[in-house]
Amino acid sequence: MNSKRLAILAMVLLTVPLTASADRIQSTTSVHLTFRQCIAGATACDSIGPSQASKSAGLPGDLAAAASQADPAYGESVGSAKLTDAPAAAELNARVTSLPATRNGSNSIVLKRYTNEAVATQTLTVESTLTYEQVVPPENAGFPADAPSRSGAFAEFVIFTSDANSFEAGTTAEDNFAALMSEEDPDIGFAVLESARATPARNVSEAGTEVFSRTVTLNPGDSIWLMAILQSIAANGAAVDADLVIDLGWAPEQSAADQP
């Protein structure tokens, strides 16, 4: 998995049908697990090889997806993604352990369209809480911090608008994940309103919590899309366990006269 691509959700959109038949969706969840070999250079894992095994879960439109896979030559990857009712809009988990000279990944994704159904202008606050624990061998501290061979957790969400009120996502779990990784179609009026991310330190052992949030204003009848991804990567004996909870808060927009 190209981690740089995952790091820029503003470039991700569901647009191109991947099969002759496709399901149109306004929400979906997806999980994708990968197992790769480290390629040694100056360190034991300067880069990574092609995927030796992968597993996808989550059919187009599913409100929940979960997958796990253990391999005696690589380690274990586990992931889950669930869309829930507000204020707990989504819950994601990505957990990986790797064996020496291997690099495993777990990617959990949610996508949902929200509409202001009130008769007044509303502000929508998206607050995400990332909780993570990373156990990384000391020798990994010398690995390239921005390379796909890094170990650590990553979380991001993007709020965007689109002229389309639904997207095509194929009919299988693999189609669903591939569609989420597709680039935007300029013909459907895609526009990013807000985005935010959390990036704990890489290639080090630590545990912590990061909270990040953004607010957008919606007029009556306006719709936005929310997409979020949680990724854990573990290389060369590392283990990473991360949880992401996304809360939504709707509030009437105050006019200047209403403000205290």
C-alpha positions in Angstrom: 0.0 0.0 0.0 1.3 3.4 -0.9 1.3 5.2 2.4 1.8 8.6 0.8 -1.5 8.1 -1.1 -3.3 7.2 2.1 -1.9 10.3 3.8 -3.8 12.6 1.4 -7.5 11.8 1.7 -8.3 15.0 -0.3 -7.2 13.0 -3.4 -9.4 10.1 -2.6 -12.9 9.8 -4.0 -15.3 7.1 -5.3 -15.8 7.9 -9.0 -15.0 5.2 -11.5 -17.0 2.0 -11.8 -14.5 -0.9 -11.4 -16.8 -3.7 -12.7 -19.6 -4.1 -15.2 -22.0 -3.9 -12.3 -21.8 -1.6 -9.3 -23.6 -0.6 -6.2 -24.3 3.1 -5.6 -23.6 4.1 -2.0 -24.0 7.1 0.3 -22.0 5.4 3.1 -19.6 2.5 3.4 -16.8 0.9 5.5 -13.7 -1.0 4.4 -10.8 -2.8 5.9 -7.6 -3.8 4.0 -4.7 -5.9 5.4 -1.3 -6.3 3.8 1.8 -8.4 4.4 5.2 -7.5 2.8 8.9 -8.2 3.0 11.4 -5.6 4.2 14.2 -4.7 1.7 17.5 -4.1 3.4 19.8 -1.2 2.6 21.5 1.0 5.1 19.0 -0.5 7.6 17.2 -3.8 7.8 14.1 -2.2 6.2 14.9 0.8 4.0 11.9 -0.1 1.7 9.3 -2.8 1.2 8.6 -5.3 -1.5 5.3 -6.0 -3.2 2.4 -7.4 -1.3 2.8 -11.1 -0.6 -0.7 -11.4 0.8 -3.7 -9.1 1.4 -7.2 -9.3 2.7 -10.2 -6.9 2.2 -13.5 -6.8 4.1 -16.6 -4.6 3.8 -19.0 -4.8 0.9 -20.2 -1.5 -0.7 -22.7 0.1 1.7 -21.8 -2.0 4.8 -22.1 -0.2 8.1 -19.4 -2.4 9.6 -16.4 -4.3 8.3 -13.8 -6.4 10.1 -10.9 -8.6 9.0 -8.0 -10.5 10.6 -5.2 -12.6 9.3 -2.2 -14.3 10.9 0.7 -15.7 8.9 3.6 -17.6 10.5 6.1 -15.9 8.1 4.9 -12.4 8.7 2.8 -11.8 11.8 -0.7 -10.6 12.2 -2.9 -7.8 11.0 -6.4 -6.9 12.3 -8.8 -4.2 11.4 -12.4 -3.0 11.9 -14.5 0.0 10.9 -18.0 0.8 12.0 -20.5 3.6 11.3 -22.8 4.4 14.2 -25.4 6.9 15.1 -24.3 10.4 16.1 -22.6 11.6 18.2 -20.4 8.5 18.0 -20.3 8.6 14.2 -17.6 6.0 13.6 -15.3 3.7 15.4 -12.1 2.2 13.8 -9.4 -0.1 14.9 -6.1 -1.1 13.2 -3.7 -3.5 15.0 -0.6 -5.1 13.5 2.4 -7.2 14.7 5.3 -8.0 12.5 8.2 -10.5 12.5 11.8 -9.6 11.7 12.3 -8.4 8.1 8.6 -8.1 7.4 6.2 -5.1 7.2 2.5 -5.5 7.9 -0.3 -3.0 7.5 -3.9 -2.5 8.6 -6.2 0.1 7.0 -9.7 0.9 8.2 -11.9 3.4 6.4 -15.3 4.9 6.7 -17.3 7.2 4.3 -20.7 8.8 4.9 -22.8 11.6 3.5 -24.5 13.9 6.0 -27.3 16.4 5.3 -28.5 19.3 7.4 -32.2 18.4 7.8 -33.0 21.3 10.1 -34.8 24.4 9.0 -32.0 26.7 10.1 -28.3 26.9 9.4 -26.2 24.4 11.5 -22.6 24.0 12.4 -21.2 20.5 12.3 -18.2 19.7 14.5 -16.2 16.6 13.6 -14.0 15.6 16.6 -11.7 12.6 16.3 -9.8 10.9 19.1 -6.9 8.7 18.3 -5.6 6.3 21.0 -2.5 4.3 20.2 0.3 2.1 21.5 3.5 1.4 19.6 6.1 -1.1 20.6 9.1 -0.8 18.3 12.5 -2.5 18.5 15.3 0.1 19.2 17.1 -0.8 16.0 14.1 0.5 14.0 14.9 4.1 15.2 17.2 4.4 12.2 14.6 3.5 9.6 13.5 6.3 7.2 10.8 8.2 9.1 8.7 8.9 6.0 9.3 5.6 4.1 6.6 2.9 3.7 8.9 0.8 6.1 8.1 3.1 9.0 6.3 1.8 12.1 3.5 3.8 13.7 -0.2 4.9 13.6 -1.8 7.4 11.3 -5.3 8.9 11.3 -6.9 11.5 9.1 -10.4 12.7 8.0 -11.5 15.0 5.2 -14.8 16.8 4.9 -15.8 17.5 1.2 -18.7 18.3 -1.0 -19.6 16.8 -4.4 -22.2 17.4 -7.0 -22.9 13.6 -6.9 -25.3 12.4 -4.2 -24.0 8.8 -4.4 -21.0 6.9 -5.7 -20.3 3.7 -7.5 -18.2 1.1 -5.5 -18.3 -2.1 -7.4 -19.9 -5.2 -5.8 -17.1 -6.9 -3.8 -14.9 -6.0 -0.8 -11.9 -5.6 -3.1 -13.9 -3.2 -5.4 -15.1 -1.2 -2.3 -11.5 -0.7 -1.1 -10.1 0.1 -4.5 -12.9 2.6 -5.1 -12.0 4.4 -1.9 -8.4 4.6 -3.1 -9.4 6.1 -6.5 -8.6 9.6 -7.5 -11.3 12.2 -7.8 -13.3 12.8 -11.0 -13.1 16.6 -11.9 -16.6 16.3 -13.5 -18.5 15.8 -10.3 -17.7 19.1 -8.4 -15.4 17.7 -5.8 -14.3 20.3 -3.2 -12.5 19.9 0.2 -13.9 21.9 3.0 -11.7 20.8 5.9 -9.2 18.1 6.8 -7.2 17.1 9.8 -4.8 14.4 10.8 -2.9 12.9 13.7 0.6 11.6 13.3 2.2 10.1 16.3 6.0 9.7 16.3 7.3 7.0 14.0 9.8 4.2 14.7 9.7 4.7 18.4 7.9 3.0 21.3 5.2 5.2 22.9 1.5 5.3 23.8 -0.8 8.3 23.8 -3.9 10.1 22.7 -4.4 12.8 20.1 -7.6 14.8 19.6 -8.2 16.7 16.3 -11.3 18.5 15.1 -12.8 20.7 12.4 -16.1 22.6 12.0 -18.2 23.4 8.9 -21.4 25.4 8.4 -24.3 23.9 6.5 -27.4 25.7 5.3 -30.7 23.8 5.4 -30.6 21.0 2.9 -26.8 21.2 2.4 -24.9 17.9 2.3 -21.3 17.1 3.0 -19.2 13.8 2.9 -17.0 12.7 5.7 -14.2 10.2 5.0 -11.8 8.9 7.6 -8.9 6.5 7.6 -7.0 4.8 10.4 -3.7 3.1 9.5 -1.3 1.0 11.5 2.1 -0.1 10.1 4.5 -2.4 11.8 7.9 -3.3 10.5 10.8 -5.6 11.6 9.3 -6.9 14.8 7.2 -3.8 15.7 3.6 -3.9 17.0 1.1 -1.1 16.7 -2.4 -0.9 18.1 -4.6 2.1 17.3 -8.3 3.1 17.8 -10.1 6.1 16.3 -13.4 7.4 17.5 -15.2 10.1 15.5 -17.9 12.2 17.3 -20.3 14.6 15.5 -21.9 17.6 17.1 -24.7 19.6 15.4 -25.5 23.1 16.7 -27.6 26.0 15.4 -25.5 28.7 13.8 -25.7 31.9 15.9 -26.2 35.3 14.4 -24.3 38.3 15.7 -27.4 39.4 17.5 -27.7 36.1 19.2 -24.2 35.9 20.5 -23.5 36.9 24.1 
